[in-house]
Amino acid sequence: MNHQTRLQELSAFLKAQRAKILPQSVGLTPGTRRRTPGLRREEVAQLAGVSPTWYTWLEQGRDIKVSPSVLDAVAKALQLTVDERLYLYALALESGTGAIPPEEPQPQISPSLQRILKELRSCPTIISDRRCHIVGWNEAAAHVFLDFEQIPYEQRNMIRLLFTRKEFQRLAVNWEHFVSGFLAIFRAYYGQFVEDEWYEQFLQEMRGLHPEFQSLWEESRVSSAPEVLVEFRHAKAGKMLFHLTSLLVQGDVALRCSIYTPDPNSATEAKLQQLMDARK
């Protein structure tokens, strides 16, 4: 992300977060002349204890000096979560961890992690890297989602697959909500590695190929590890409910382990077992 792109992203993020806050939730009267949803710029400035001009410049993406203490005040005024605060600091202070080598090789799954994947028989599990490339999965994931082995590694990006593969679009009952969760994870990486130009190139590609991508991206959700209940309508098994838990794998390469645990109050686990038995 180059300097100007970073400032543009900071501007878009602040506007999106400001629009989410109801005036009455922070003790302000809604009024009748609000042209846009959420708070006004001067109201955010008032809540943060900064000048309206300074906040306006910040939100406009001007190249101004900011300090962590003032960003703390802005984050508090905008009611940002921990992940959203980290994203704000990364954009405003250029505090990312640096670029990833352009030709980074495909991460290798360690034998111990392979064993964990195998042992999670009743939980579809996917291992992805910090660019959301899928680098590992278990048998259960292949049955519920698709056989990732048939997809070349360079095309095996989870964000791309959500928009290009009909299997995913038919699978999720609320496809937009499902995609939004993955974009929140992707945005967390995007802020963490602000110097890596790959992210901006990928975003430009997705915007050009998939018109619906931009509206979902503009929601500006940020989450390093969302935990959600996901409902699928599987072509063979019918309704399936999973609790998604994301775990970060420590090591030389940042990997994410996404585990879909069958809802205990549903018949999901039994249906999954039937799917797997049918292939044997």
C-alpha positions as CSV (number, residue, x, y, z in Angstrom):
1,M,0.0,0.0,0.0
2,N,1.7,3.2,-1.1
3,H,1.4,6.4,1.0
4,Q,-1.5,8.0,-0.9
5,T,-3.5,4.7,-1.0
6,R,-3.0,4.4,2.8
7,L,-4.4,7.9,3.4
8,Q,-7.4,7.1,1.1
9,E,-8.1,4.0,3.0
10,L,-7.8,5.8,6.3
11,S,-10.3,8.3,5.1
12,A,-12.8,5.6,3.9
13,F,-12.4,3.7,7.2
14,L,-13.1,6.8,9.4
15,K,-16.1,7.7,7.4
16,A,-17.5,4.2,7.5
17,Q,-17.1,4.0,11.3
18,R,-18.6,7.4,11.9
19,A,-21.7,6.4,9.9
20,K,-22.3,3.4,12.1
21,I,-22.8,5.4,15.4
22,L,-26.3,6.6,16.3
23,P,-26.2,10.1,17.8
24,Q,-28.4,9.1,20.7
25,S,-26.0,6.3,21.6
26,V,-23.4,8.9,22.6
27,G,-25.9,11.3,24.3
28,L,-26.6,13.6,21.3
29,T,-30.0,14.5,19.9
30,P,-30.7,12.9,16.4
31,G,-32.1,16.1,14.9
32,T,-34.0,16.3,11.7
33,R,-31.5,17.8,9.3
34,R,-28.9,15.0,9.1
35,R,-28.0,14.4,5.5
36,T,-26.0,11.3,6.2
37,P,-26.3,8.5,8.8
38,G,-24.3,8.5,12.0
39,L,-22.3,11.3,13.6
40,R,-21.2,14.5,12.0
41,R,-17.4,15.2,11.8
42,E,-17.7,18.0,14.3
43,E,-19.4,15.7,16.7
44,V,-16.6,13.1,16.5
45,A,-14.2,15.9,17.1
46,Q,-16.1,17.1,20.1
47,L,-16.2,13.6,21.6
48,A,-12.5,13.1,21.0
49,G,-11.5,16.5,22.3
50,V,-9.8,17.6,19.1
51,S,-10.4,20.6,16.8
52,P,-13.1,20.0,14.1
53,T,-10.5,21.3,11.5
54,W,-7.9,18.7,12.6
55,Y,-10.4,15.8,12.5
56,T,-11.7,16.9,9.2
57,W,-8.2,16.9,7.7
58,L,-7.6,13.5,9.2
59,E,-10.8,12.1,7.7
60,Q,-10.1,13.7,4.4
61,G,-6.9,11.8,4.2
62,R,-4.6,14.8,4.4
63,D,-0.9,14.2,5.2
64,I,-0.9,15.5,8.7
65,K,1.0,14.5,11.9
66,V,-0.9,12.4,14.4
67,S,0.1,11.0,17.8
68,P,-1.0,7.7,19.5
69,S,-2.7,9.6,22.3
70,V,-4.9,11.6,19.9
71,L,-5.7,8.4,17.9
72,D,-6.7,6.8,21.2
73,A,-9.2,9.6,21.7
74,V,-10.6,9.3,18.1
75,A,-10.8,5.5,18.5
76,K,-12.8,5.9,21.7
77,A,-15.1,8.5,20.2
78,L,-15.8,6.1,17.3
79,Q,-16.3,3.1,19.7
80,L,-13.7,1.0,17.8
81,T,-13.0,-2.6,18.8
82,V,-9.5,-3.8,19.6
83,D,-9.0,-5.0,16.0
84,E,-10.4,-1.8,14.6
85,R,-8.1,0.3,16.7
86,L,-5.1,-1.7,15.5
87,Y,-6.2,-1.1,11.9
88,L,-6.6,2.7,12.6
89,Y,-3.1,2.9,14.1
90,A,-1.6,0.9,11.2
91,L,-3.0,3.3,8.7
92,A,-2.5,6.5,10.5
93,L,1.0,5.7,11.9
94,E,2.2,3.3,9.2
95,S,2.9,0.8,12.0
96,G,2.5,-2.3,9.9
97,T,5.1,-5.1,10.1
98,G,6.4,-4.6,6.6
99,A,6.1,-6.1,3.2
100,I,6.0,-9.8,2.3
101,P,8.5,-11.0,-0.4
102,P,6.7,-10.8,-3.8
103,E,7.6,-14.4,-4.6
104,E,6.9,-15.9,-1.2
105,P,6.8,-19.7,-1.6
106,Q,3.7,-21.7,-0.6
107,P,3.9,-22.2,3.2
108,Q,4.5,-25.8,4.2
109,I,2.2,-27.5,6.7
110,S,4.2,-29.1,9.6
111,P,3.6,-32.8,10.4
112,S,2.1,-31.9,13.7
113,L,-0.4,-29.5,12.1
114,Q,-1.2,-32.2,9.5
115,R,-1.9,-34.5,12.4
116,I,-4.3,-32.0,14.0
117,L,-6.1,-31.6,10.7
118,K,-6.6,-35.4,10.4
119,E,-7.8,-35.7,14.0
120,L,-10.5,-33.0,13.6
121,R,-12.6,-35.6,11.7
122,S,-16.0,-34.0,12.6
123,C,-14.9,-30.4,12.1
124,P,-14.2,-29.1,8.6
125,T,-10.9,-27.2,9.0
126,I,-9.0,-24.9,6.6
127,I,-5.4,-23.6,7.0
128,S,-4.8,-20.3,5.3
129,D,-1.9,-17.8,5.1
130,R,-1.9,-14.1,5.6
131,R,-3.0,-13.4,2.1
132,C,-5.9,-15.8,2.6
133,H,-4.4,-18.5,0.3
134,I,-5.6,-21.9,1.4
135,V,-2.6,-24.1,2.2
136,G,-4.2,-27.0,4.0
137,W,-7.5,-28.6,4.8
138,N,-9.0,-31.9,6.1
139,E,-11.3,-34.4,4.6
140,A,-14.4,-32.9,6.3
141,A,-13.7,-29.5,4.7
142,A,-13.4,-31.2,1.3
143,H,-16.9,-32.7,1.8
144,V,-18.6,-29.6,3.0
145,F,-16.9,-27.0,0.8
146,L,-15.1,-28.4,-2.2
147,D,-12.1,-30.4,-3.2
148,F,-9.4,-27.8,-2.9
149,E,-6.9,-30.3,-4.4
150,Q,-8.5,-29.7,-7.8
151,I,-7.7,-26.0,-7.6
152,P,-4.1,-24.7,-8.4
153,Y,-2.5,-23.0,-5.4
154,E,-2.3,-19.6,-7.2
155,Q,-6.1,-19.7,-7.6
156,R,-6.8,-21.1,-4.1
157,N,-7.4,-17.8,-2.4
158,M,-10.4,-17.9,-0.1
159,I,-11.6,-14.4,-0.9
160,R,-11.4,-15.0,-4.7
161,L,-13.1,-18.4,-4.3
162,L,-16.0,-16.9,-2.4
163,F,-16.8,-14.7,-5.5
164,T,-15.9,-17.1,-8.3
165,R,-17.1,-20.5,-7.2
166,K,-20.8,-21.3,-7.4
167,E,-20.4,-23.9,-4.7
168,F,-19.7,-21.3,-2.1
169,Q,-22.5,-19.0,-3.3
170,R,-25.0,-21.8,-3.1
171,L,-23.7,-23.1,0.2
172,A,-24.0,-20.1,2.6
173,V,-27.6,-19.2,3.5
174,N,-26.6,-15.6,4.0
175,W,-23.8,-15.4,1.5
176,E,-23.1,-11.7,2.1
177,H,-22.7,-12.2,5.8
178,F,-20.4,-15.2,5.2
179,V,-18.2,-13.2,2.9
180,S,-18.2,-10.2,5.2
181,G,-16.6,-12.2,7.9
182,F,-13.7,-13.2,5.7
183,L,-13.3,-9.7,4.4
184,A,-13.0,-8.5,8.0
185,I,-10.1,-11.0,8.5
186,F,-8.6,-9.8,5.2
187,R,-8.8,-6.2,6.2
188,A,-7.0,-7.0,9.5
189,Y,-4.1,-8.4,7.5
190,Y,-4.3,-5.5,5.1
191,G,-3.7,-3.1,7.9
192,Q,-1.0,-5.2,9.5
193,F,1.0,-5.4,6.4
194,V,0.5,-1.9,5.0
195,E,3.8,-1.9,3.0
196,D,2.9,-5.0,1.0
197,E,1.7,-3.9,-2.4
198,W,0.2,-7.3,-3.1
199,Y,-2.9,-6.4,-1.1
200,E,-3.7,-3.3,-3.2
201,Q,-3.2,-5.2,-6.4
202,F,-5.5,-7.9,-5.2
203,L,-8.2,-5.4,-4.2
204,Q,-8.0,-3.7,-7.6
205,E,-8.4,-7.1,-9.3
206,M,-11.4,-8.0,-7.2
207,R,-13.1,-4.6,-7.7
208,G,-12.6,-4.9,-11.5
209,L,-14.0,-8.5,-11.7
210,H,-16.7,-8.5,-9.1
211,P,-18.9,-5.4,-8.8
212,E,-20.5,-6.7,-5.6
213,F,-17.1,-6.9,-3.9
214,Q,-16.8,-3.1,-3.5
215,S,-20.0,-2.7,-1.5
216,L,-19.1,-5.4,0.9
217,W,-15.5,-4.1,1.3
218,E,-16.9,-0.6,2.1
219,E,-18.5,-1.9,5.2
220,S,-15.0,-1.6,6.7
221,R,-15.3,-4.4,9.2
222,V,-12.1,-5.5,10.9
223,S,-11.7,-8.7,12.9
224,S,-8.6,-10.8,13.5
225,A,-10.7,-13.8,14.7
226,P,-14.5,-13.6,14.4
227,E,-16.6,-16.3,16.1
228,V,-19.9,-16.7,14.3
229,L,-22.7,-19.2,13.8
230,V,-22.8,-20.2,10.1
231,E,-25.7,-21.8,8.4
232,F,-25.1,-23.8,5.2
233,R,-27.5,-25.4,2.8
234,H,-25.5,-28.3,1.5
235,A,-26.5,-29.8,-1.9
236,K,-26.6,-33.3,-0.4
237,A,-26.9,-32.9,3.4
238,G,-29.3,-30.0,3.5
239,K,-29.2,-27.7,6.5
240,M,-25.9,-27.6,8.4
241,L,-25.0,-25.3,11.3
242,F,-21.4,-24.7,12.3
243,H,-19.6,-22.5,14.9
244,L,-16.6,-20.9,13.2
245,T,-13.5,-20.4,15.4
246,S,-10.3,-18.9,14.0
247,L,-6.9,-19.7,15.6
248,L,-3.5,-18.2,14.8
249,V,-0.7,-20.7,14.4
250,Q,2.6,-19.5,15.8
251,G,5.7,-20.1,13.7
252,D,7.9,-18.7,11.0
253,V,4.9,-18.1,8.7
254,A,1.6,-16.6,10.0
255,L,-1.1,-19.2,9.4
256,R,-4.7,-19.2,10.4
257,C,-6.7,-22.3,11.4
258,S,-10.4,-21.9,10.7
259,I,-12.4,-24.6,12.5
260,Y,-16.1,-25.2,11.7
261,T,-17.5,-27.1,14.8
262,P,-20.9,-28.7,14.2
263,D,-23.7,-27.1,16.3
264,P,-24.4,-29.6,19.1
265,N,-28.2,-28.8,19.0
266,S,-28.4,-29.8,15.4
267,A,-28.0,-33.0,13.2
268,T,-25.0,-31.4,11.5
269,E,-22.4,-33.9,12.8
270,A,-24.5,-36.9,11.8
271,K,-25.0,-35.4,8.4
272,L,-21.3,-34.8,8.0
273,Q,-20.5,-38.4,8.9
274,Q,-23.0,-39.6,6.3
275,L,-21.3,-37.5,3.6
276,M,-17.9,-38.9,4.5
277,D,-19.2,-42.5,4.7
278,A,-20.8,-42.1,1.3
279,R,-17.3,-41.4,-0.3
280,K,-15.7,-44.6,1.2
